């Protein structure tokens, strides 16, 4: 797995467009936050939106595209003939993308903290939240790659889930959870806005376990879907 991950990371770095966007985009966004502080109450909204979009694009869309490309050029079949197990191959290909996603979010959260001239009150909570979302998107990337014919096709197969997750975060943030609270929190990433409120503004920590349950559940769904839907053979 480690050898595959290192090799995949080198391929990502050699792709100048991917490397530039992967590093430059969060730096630019972080710089914007530093120069223009979000309005009062806007830190949680900015954090929620960036977690959804950066990991949605950086992990889900990139992961789906990468796996579809590796299958199309028969790289997956060659790896399968090696001593590495199937889970190790997938983990090795996805791990660099997950790490880049974590780095992007870390840069953006740092920009937010600098813009607010203060650390988030419960910054430790960012770790499990971001990791869960990262793994969830990685699982869905593997699952979606199973129904994606080519890297070019990935821009269409990833659209529904990407727009649903980003749309849910907008909807919940703008309308709150006073109405249809349980329904909103049960949707993918629907609990993230409230969790980010706790992270930045010292909310009720007793609600954290309840708010983490939907994201954990969606992560499990993503991993189960990945196992059931992924295909090793090129799709016609």
Helices and strands as residue ranges (DSSP letters): H 2-14, H 16-35, H 42-55, I 56-61, H 62-72, H 75-80, H 86-116, H 125-145, H 154-157, H 159-175, H 181-186, H 192-201, G 205-207, H 208-229
